[in-house]
Amino acid sequence: MKLTDTREIAAPPALVWSAILDPEVLKECIPGCQSMTGSIAEGYEATVKQKVGPVSATFTGVVTLSDIVEGKSVKISGEGKGGVAGFAKGGAVVTLEPSGAGTRLTYDVDANVGGKIAQLGSRIIDSFAKKMADDFFARFQAAVEGPAEADTAQAAGDETVADSPEKKKGWFKRLIGG
C-alpha cells in the first residue's frame, strides 16, 4: 500500500525538524503506541496496540530513522510482530520545505502486512494504513502547532462563539486542514 500526502504546518522548519527527531513526540503521535525506548542512532523499540477489522493485536518491533538529510528529510521505518495476528512493516519518507511563514511537510508511505491480518483483504488494510498515516501526521501537526486560536477562545469560556456560524465555519476549516 502506498500513500502520498502533504500538510502545511504553521511552524518554522527548524521546529518541525526537531519535533520529528524527538522520541517523545514520535511516541505521542504513533496511534496506539504504549511504549518506546531507544535512540536515533540505534533505533527505537516500540509496543503498539491496534485493532484492524476484527483482529486486535499488540505489536512489538523497531522504529528506525535513516537517510537523514539535516533539516530537510528523513525516512521513518517500522516493523512489528503481532504474534498469531501477523506482522506489519512500513515506512514514511518525510520531506520538509519552507512554505510562507510555516513548513510544507510531504510524506510518502509504504506499508505491508502479513499473517492473519493480511487475510482481511486489501480494502480493509489500505483503509487502515491510510487512517494510521493520517492519524500520525495529524497528531504530529497538532503537537508542533499547539492549540488553535478557536480552541483557546472556547477554553476561555466564550459562549457566544460556541453557537455562532463563525464557530462552525472555524470548526469545519480546522477539520479539512484549511
Beta strands, then each sheet from edge to edge (+ up, - down):
strand 1: 2-9
strand 2: 33-39
strand 3: 43-52
strand 4: 55-69
strand 5: 73-81
strand 6: 87-99
strand 7: 102-114
sheet 1: 1+ 7- 6+ 5- 4+ 3- 2+
end
